[in-house]
Amino acid sequence: MLPITLYGAGDCDDTERTRLLLRTLGVPFREVNIDCNSDAERFVVFINGGYRSTPTLVLGEGKFKIVITEPTDQELEQALIQSGYSIARTAQ
């Protein structure tokens, strides 16, 4: 399983939805609030072609990473399964 970093913003409903889904599924993750971390904000803007898109998730570390921006619940679940996580339920 790949480690997961969730880059989000405090006032972002999609970040809250994604955080809740990861917790509901029991998937461990590290969260970075880009409102409070300028290096993380620059990374998110860079990786998203100049856009401050949240949530941006990074699955993996080192040379192999999967980056997902503003995923639906179904897209996130699919990425988790591909990354080796066992998903207990399907999101509604």
C-alpha positions as CSV (number, residue, x, y, z in Angstrom):
1,M,0.0,0.0,0.0
2,L,1.2,3.5,-0.8
3,P,1.3,6.2,1.8
4,I,-1.2,9.0,1.1
5,T,-0.9,12.7,1.6
6,L,-4.1,14.8,1.3
7,Y,-3.4,18.5,0.4
8,G,-6.5,20.4,1.3
9,A,-7.9,23.8,2.3
10,G,-9.9,24.7,5.4
11,D,-12.9,26.1,3.5
12,C,-13.1,23.4,0.8
13,D,-16.1,21.2,0.9
14,D,-14.4,18.7,-1.4
15,T,-11.5,18.4,1.0
16,E,-13.9,17.7,3.8
17,R,-15.8,15.0,1.7
18,T,-12.5,13.3,0.8
19,R,-11.2,13.4,4.4
20,L,-14.5,11.9,5.6
21,L,-14.4,9.1,2.9
22,L,-10.8,8.2,3.8
23,R,-11.7,8.0,7.5
24,T,-14.9,6.0,6.8
25,L,-12.9,3.5,4.8
26,G,-10.2,3.3,7.5
27,V,-7.4,4.4,5.2
28,P,-4.5,6.1,6.9
29,F,-3.4,9.5,5.5
30,R,-1.4,12.5,6.3
31,E,-3.2,15.9,5.8
32,V,-1.5,19.2,4.8
33,N,-3.5,22.4,4.9
34,I,-2.3,24.5,2.1
35,D,-3.8,27.6,3.8
36,C,-1.1,27.2,6.5
37,N,1.8,25.8,4.5
38,S,3.2,28.0,1.6
39,D,5.5,25.2,0.3
40,A,2.5,22.9,0.1
41,E,0.4,25.5,-1.6
42,R,3.2,26.1,-4.2
43,F,3.4,22.3,-4.8
44,V,-0.4,22.1,-5.4
45,V,-0.4,25.1,-7.8
46,F,2.6,23.6,-9.6
47,I,1.2,20.1,-9.9
48,N,-2.2,21.4,-11.1
49,G,-0.9,23.6,-13.9
50,G,-1.3,26.9,-12.0
51,Y,-4.5,26.1,-10.2
52,R,-4.9,25.9,-6.4
53,S,-7.0,22.8,-6.7
54,T,-8.1,21.0,-3.5
55,P,-8.1,18.3,-2.6
56,T,-5.0,17.1,-4.3
57,L,-3.9,13.7,-3.1
58,V,-0.5,12.1,-3.6
59,L,-0.4,8.3,-3.2
60,G,3.1,7.0,-2.9
61,E,6.6,8.4,-2.3
62,G,9.9,8.5,-4.0
63,K,9.9,8.1,-7.8
64,F,6.5,6.4,-8.0
65,K,3.5,8.5,-7.2
66,I,-0.1,8.8,-8.2
67,V,-1.6,12.3,-8.1
68,I,-5.3,12.8,-8.0
69,T,-7.0,16.2,-8.0
70,E,-10.6,16.8,-6.9
71,P,-11.6,13.1,-7.3
72,T,-15.1,11.8,-7.0
73,D,-15.6,9.2,-4.3
74,Q,-15.6,6.5,-7.0
75,E,-12.4,7.8,-8.5
76,L,-10.7,7.9,-5.2
77,E,-11.9,4.4,-4.3
78,Q,-10.6,3.1,-7.6
79,A,-7.1,4.7,-7.0
80,L,-7.0,3.2,-3.5
81,I,-7.8,-0.3,-4.8
82,Q,-5.1,0.1,-7.5
83,S,-2.7,1.2,-4.8
84,G,-3.3,-2.0,-2.7
85,Y,-5.9,-0.8,-0.2
86,S,-8.8,-3.0,0.7
87,I,-12.0,-1.1,0.4
88,A,-14.7,-2.2,2.9
89,R,-17.6,-0.5,1.2
90,T,-18.5,1.4,-2.0
91,A,-19.2,5.1,-1.7
92,Q,-22.7,6.3,-2.5
